[in-house]
Amino acid sequence: MCTAVAGLAIGVGAGPSTAKDPLPVPYSYFAGVSAQLTDPGAAPPGSNDWTCEPSAAHPNPVVLVHGFLGTMTSAWQTLSPLLSNNGFCVFALTYGVTATSQVGAMAPIERSAAEVGQFVDRVRSATGADQVDLVGHSIGATVPFYYYNYLGGASKVRHHVGLAPWYRGTTQLGAAPTLLALMGMPGIGPAVLEQCGSCNQALVGSPFIEVLNANAAVAPNISFTNIMTRNEEIATPYTTGYLDGPNVTNIVVQERCSLDNTDHFQMPYDPIVAQYVLNALDPAHAIEPQCRPVLPFVGAI
């Protein structure tokens, strides 16, 4: 497990330094688990300062959108302080919580997209920014497409960064047809979907995937960066995270660094991925990250 201060290790850093003391930046999935257990629901370090004024260098506030069964607490213990250390105004939310859950992204994606849209408007109002940048993990990279397509969100976003996204649904390692069939059965499907409206929507072959229309062409003004891992156990196959278009950059971590064995869960805590996020949000100061060993869950070693 590796903890470092942004800009002092492994080449992670971009943009001007800030006057405040830098926040610690952990690079392990277990940092998120620990934070969720010790202070559930807390905003991650460096986020949700509603007095933050975007700088000329970073005029767009960054909105962090967690993945399935996640919260802002569990998902963003790395990227939130890292982005804050690098001079960004950072905001995070927990969305898509259902009546019996304490974690998010379980509500129908239509509802989750509306919640994200309302949060974006709140951030824009508080900061005076015309647009935000969105960074989403897993379903958190997919939900915004409903926002872009159906809720008028495309004009309010400049950069979209997807970490282990599934734009065309997930096969769940081949189990998608069986799961869809089970959720279509009387007595089983309604009970599951009442508590987890997004569970069937995420699957390859679901009607929602066709409606979603995750296509970069629907938002030509947005710069899309998708970061994927071959060691994928949730967004399968990992190529579900690809988009096509002149406004798209697709990155497969292992094609850039063969030592990085990050999996779906470690992606938001990976130091190499973190640098690619900074590069996407601040391309004028892009830095190629140092290749180093990264393990699933454990992180940088």
N, C-alpha and C positions, 0 to 999 in steps of 0.2 A: 504494500500500500504506500502510496506516495502523496505527500502533502508539500506544496510549494507555494510560494508567493508569485503571482503572475508577473511575467517579465524577468524573473530571476532564474528560471530554469527551463530547460528543453526548448528554448526558442519560442515559447508561447507568449505572444504579446503583439499589439499593433496599436498605432495611434499615440496620441500624446499622453503623458503621465498626468495624474491628478494630484491636487494639493493634499488630499486626505491620505491617511495611512492606508496602504493596500491591505485588502482583506485576504486571509488565508484561502487557498484554493486546493481542495483535496481532489485526487484523481482516482477515486475508487467508488464503485457502485455502493459499497457498504457505508459510505458517508451519507448517502441518501436514506438508507435503511435506518441508520442510527438517528438521524435528524427526525425522521418520521416517528420513531419510537419515543424519543425524548421530548419532542415539542411538536406534536402533530398539528398540522394546519398553519404553522408559522411561515411567514414569508421568508424565502431563502435570503441569505446575506447579500446585501447590495441592491435589493429590489424594493419596489413599491414606496419609494420616497416621492411623495406627491408634490413636493416642492422642487424636484429636480428640473433644471432648465437645460434642454439640449444645447450642445455647443455647436459652433460653426463646423467643427471637424466631424461631429456625429449628430446631425440635425434630426435624425429619426429615432425616436424611442424604440427600444426593443421589447417586444411582447413574447414571453415564453409560454408555450402551449404543451402541457405534459401528455404522456401516453396513457393507454388503457390501464385501469386500476392504479393510476398514479395520482399524485397531488403535486402542487407547486413545491411542497416541502421535500418530498422524496426525489423529485426529478432534477432539481436545478441547483444543487449544492456546489457544483463546479462552474457551470456557465454563468450563473448569476453574479457571483463575486468576480469572476474573471472579466466579464463584460463591464462591470462597474469599475474595476481597477483600470480598465482601458478607456474610461471616459464616457461610456454610454449611460443614458438613463434607461434603467431596466425595470420591467414590470412583469409580474407573474400572477396567475390566477389558478384556482382549482375549479373546474367546470364539470358539468355532466354528472353531478352527484344525484343518486336516486334516494328514495325514501328510507331504505334500509342499509345504505352503504356509507362508509366513511372515506371512500376513495372515489376518484373521478373517471370521466370519459365512459361511463356506463349508460347514460341516458341516450335516447335516439340521437343520431348525429345531427339531425335538423335542429334539435333543441340546443345541443352543444355549440353548434355554429352560431346560433343566435346569441348565446351567452358570450362567446368570444367576440362577436361583433359589438355587443354592448360594452364590453371591457375596452376594446380598441377605441370606441368613441369617448369613453371616460378618460383614457390616456391622452388622446388627442386634445380633449378639452382642457385637461390639467396642464399639459405642457405647451399648448399652442402650436403643436406640430401639425402639418397638413397630412403627413403620412407616418406610418410606423414600419418597422421591420418585424417579421414574424419568424421565430425559430420554434419548430415543433418536432417532437419525438414520436415515432410510431403513428398511432391514430391522430396525434396532435399535429402531424404534418398533413393529414388527410382531411380533417375537419375544415380547415380553411378553404378547401376547394368548394365546399358547399356555400361558404360565406362569399367567395368570389362570384360564383355562378348565379346564386339565387337571392343573395341578401345585399347586393350592392357594395361588396367589400373590396373589389379589385382596385378601385381608384384610391383606396385608403392605405395601400400597402406598397412599399418600394422593393423590399427584398424578402424572399421566402426561402428559408433554409430548412430542409427536411432531413432529419436523422433517422435512418432505418424506416423510411416511409413505405406505405403500401397503397399506391394510387389505384391499382387494379384489383385490390383485394388480396387476401392471403389464402393459400391452399391449406394452411395449418398442417404442413408436412403430409399432404394428401388426404387429410381428414375432412376437408370442407364439404364434400357431397354428403357424407354421413351426418355431419353436424347440421347441415341445412335440412336434411330429412327429419332428424330428431326434433328440430325446432318447429317443424311443420306439423307435428303430431298433436292431436287434441290431448290436453292434460299435461303435456310436457312443454310444448312451445310457449303457450300463454304464460305459464308459471315462470319460465326462464326470462321471457322478454319483458315481463312486468318489472323485473329487477334489473335487467340488462338489455335495454332496447338496442344497443349497438352491437350486441354479440353476433347476431346473424348478418347485420349490415356489412361487417368487416370481411365476410367470406367471399371468395371467388364464386361467381354464379349467382350471387344475391341480386335481387332487383335494384337494390340501392346503388350498387357499383355502376350499373348502367346509367342511372339518374345522375350520379355524381359527376361524370364527365371530367375526370381529372386530366386536363389537357392544357399545357402551357399556353396554347394559342388563345384560350379564353381570357387571358390576362397578359397581353403583350407588353404592358408597361411594367410588369413585375419581373425582376431578375430572380430566377429560380436556381438554387443550388441543392442538389440531393447527394447525401453522403450515405453510402451503404457498406455493409460488411458481408463477406461470403460466409461467415460463421453465423448465419441467421437461423434462429429457431422459431421466430414468431412471424415476421413479414416474409413469408416464403412464396415462391423463390425470391431471392433478394432483388432480382431484376424488376420486381413489382414497383421498386422505387425509382425506376428510370422515367424520365420525361424526354420528349423530343422538342426541338425548336431552337431558334437563334438566341433566345433569352434563357437558355438552360445550360447549366454545368452539372455533369454527373461525375461523381467521384466514388470509386470502390477502394476502400481503405487499403486492402491488401495489394492492389495494383500500384499503390504509391509506397507502401512500406510492408514488406513481407513478414516483418517481425511482429507486426501488430495483429494480434488474434482476438481483437475485441468482438463481442457478440452483441445481440440486440440490447441487452440490459446495460452493458457497460458503455454503450455509445455516447450518452450524454456526459460521461465522466472521463472519456478518453482524451489524453493531452494532445494527441495528433489530430483527432477530430475537432477538438476545441480550437486549434489554430486554423483549421479550414473554415470554421464558423466565423472567426475573426476576419479571415481573408474575404469571405463572402460579403460581410457587412462593411468592410473597409478595403476594397480591392486596391486602392491607391497605395496602401502600405502592406500588401500581401507578403508573407514570409513562408517559405517552404519549411514545414516542421521537421525537426530532427527525428529520424527513424529510430525507434527504440522498442524493446519488448513491452507488449501490453497483453495481459491475460484477461479472459472473461471474468467478470465480477470483481476480481482482485485489483485490476488496474495496472498502472505503470510499475515496472520493477527495475 
